[in-house]
Amino acid sequence: MTHRLRSVGLEYAETAPVRLVFVAKVSAAPEAVFEAFTDVEGWPRWFRQVKDARSTDGGKRREIRLMGGTRFLETVMAADPHERYAYRVDETNVPGLRALLEEWTLRPSDGGTVVRYVFAVDGTAVLRGAVRAMRPGLRRAFHQAVRNLDRMVAAA
């Protein structure tokens, strides 16, 4: 890892210069969805862009490798059972990135769960513009991942 990012708190999900927010409903219960989030090593089974994921430091940190070579060293900021899972990127190999927090919140709804995902980021002007341009692709990746997660939980 070559870039150390700014340390941000949970409030960054609402205050970041660039915030992408996506929402989807799944048939799985919040408990099952939350369990999939906290099974860090299992992320590649349902989130196709995640090549490898490893929990470290007793579950307080994560090491993530994405398809294409992007790497993140993260700190888990919140693991509120059945409600919220959030993590901050501390180090990465992505140039121009200054701060990144991802937050997943869960709300029970008609026997299933509404999943809300916030991608909160800051970086150089070029990086911020690139993230905004990537919104459609990130939306597709989010919806595909949530569908895969729902199928995986239903099959278990």
DAWOWO-V78750 format. One record per helix or strand of 3 or more residues. SS is the DSSP state (H for helix, E for strand). FROM is the first residue (numbers start at 1). TO is the last residue. If there is no record, write none. Layout:
BEGIN
ss from to
SS FROM TO
SS FROM TO
END
This chain:
BEGIN
ss from to
H 12 15
E 18 26
H 30 38
H 40 46
E 50 56
H 57 59
E 61 66
E 71 80
E 84 92
E 97 109
E 112 123
H 125 133
H 135 155
END
